[in-house]
Amino acid sequence: MALRFLSHNVSKNLPNILTVSRVALIPVMLVFFYLPFEWNRVAACTVFFFASITDFLDGYFARKHKTFSKFGAFLDPVADKLTVTTALIILLQDHPTILMMIATAVIVGRELTISALREWMADLGERTTVNVAFIGKVKTLFQMFAIGFLLYENDLWGIPVYTIGLTLLYIATALTLWSMYVYLKAAWPMMKEKI
């Protein structure tokens, strides 16, 4: 009986546990990235990979067990944005090029804009108008692979991992602008009324 109760509680709280663990992995990724060892990039990439997997798993388990919570609804997008923003900032600091700065500014700027838009729409009772669109999911997928490759950095079996990562990041940046346009277009009728 106690084991069944424990199992039910873990199942019920698993999405939130995974989301909190994603936030907890951010300083771990930072520490690994700056360690003075040859394997630091591999370790940072591995941590980012696990954080990305928890992003998929928390939603999967929440839907499977029908365990949606207000805490999870708040923390999940925050955890995503903190993970991606931190990774982009350390990558920009590592390779401070104009294109990397533009990509970082666009991605972080879009996240701030859409977060503010969702909050504003929620205040108007129109939150569902700016729900996650398919293009947003595609953008996230490209973004996660791009950051993972850039964190790994070193060529693997002759494959130019960093160059592939940069290419994926530029594609993710274009998708970021596209997805922002989709969200703003959906919200524009409400925004126009309030001008």
N, C-alpha and C positions, 0 to 999 in steps of 0.2 A: 504494500500500500504506500509506504513512504517512498519507495523507489519510483513508483508510478507518479506520485505527486511531484517528486523532484524532476522526473523526465518531462512532465507536463510544464512545469515552471521554466525549465531550460528551453523547451521548444517555444514557449510563449515569449521569453525574453531574448532568444537567440538573435533576432534581427537587431535589437538595440545593443546587445553585447558586441556584435560584429561591427556596428557603426562606431561605438566607443573605441573599439580596438583600432579602427582605421585612424582615428584622431591620435591615439597613443603611438601609432607607428610613425607619425610625422617626425618627432624628435629622434627616433631611432634611425630613420632615413638620413636625417641631417648629420648625425654623429658618424654614421658609416661613410657618408660622402666625403667628409673632411678628415677621416683617419689617414695617417701617413703610411698606408700600406698599398701594395699593388692590387689587392683584391677589393679595395674600398668601393670602386664603381660597380663591381659585380654585386656586392652586398647591398648597396643603395638601390640598385635596379631590382634586386630580389625583394627587398622590403616594399618598394613601390608596386611591384607585381602583386604581392600578397594584399596590399591595401586596395588595389584595383579589383582583385577577386572578391574581397569582402563587400565591395560596392554592388557587385552582381548578386552575391549570396544573400545579403540582408533583405533585398527586395524579393528574391525568390522565396525565402523562408517566410517572410511576412505574408506573401500571397498564399503560399501553401497552407500555412496554419491559421490564416485569417487573423493575424495578430498585429494590426495596425495601431500605432500609438501616437499621441500628439508629440511626445518626446522624440520618437523616431522620425516623424514627419518634419520636425524642426532640425534635428541634428544631421540627418542624412545629407541634405544638400550642403550644409555647412561643412561637414567632413570632406565632401568631394572638393569643394572650393578651396579649403585650407590645404588639402593634399596637393592639388594641381598648382595652386599659386606658389606654395613653398618650393615645389620641384622646379617650376619655371624660373623663380628668382635665383635659386642656386645655380641653375644652368646658365642663366644670363650673366651671373657674376663670374662663372667659369669661362665663358666665351662671350665677352661683351661686344658683340657685333651689332650693327644697325638693324639687320634683318631679325636677329634674335630679340632685340629690344622691341621692334615693331610687333612681332608675333606675341610676345609677352604682354605688351600694352593692350593689344586688341583682345586677347583672350581674357585677361584680368578685367579690362574695361567692360567687356560684354557681360561677364558674370555679375559685376556690380550693377550694371544697367538693368539686367533682367531680374535680379533680386529685388531691386527697388521697384521695378514695374509690377512684379508679382505682389509685393506688399501693398502697393497703391491700389491694384485691382482688387485685392482681398478686402481692403477698406471700403471699396465700392460694392462689395458683394458679387464681384465678377471674376473671382479667382480662376474658375474653370476656363475662362476665355484664353488664359495664357498657360494652360497645361503643357507638359513636355511634348514636343512634336517629334516626329520620326527623325527629322533632320538633326535635331538636338542629340538624339541617341547616336546617329552616325558620326557626328562631330566628336562626341565623347570617345567613341571607339578609336578614331584616328588620333585624337589627342593622347589617349592612354598609351597606344603603341609608340607614338612619336616620343613621348617623354621617357618611356622605358628604354627605347633605343639610344636616346641622347644620354641618359644616365649611364648606360652600359659603355658607350663611347668607342671601345676598341673594336677593331676589325675581328671578325670571327670566320675562320675557314676561308679567308680571302674576301669575305663579304664586307663592304664598307658600311658598317652598322651606323656610324654617326651621320654619314651622308644620307642614308635612308631615313634616319630619324629626322633630319632637317627637312627633307622632302615631305615626309608625313606631317611635320609641324606646319609647314606652309599650306598644305592641303587643309589641315585642321583649322588654320587661321581663316582661310577662305570660307570654309563651312561655318565657322563661328560668325562671320559677318552675315552669311546667308541666314543662319538660324535666328540671329538677332533681328534681321529684317522681317522674318516670318512672325516672330513674337510681337514686334512693334506694329506690324500690319494688322494683326488680330486685335490688338488693343487700341488701334488708332480711332475707330468710331467712338469709343468711350473718351479718349483723350481729347478728341475734337469737340465733344459736347462741353468739356470743362474749360475750354480756352476762353 
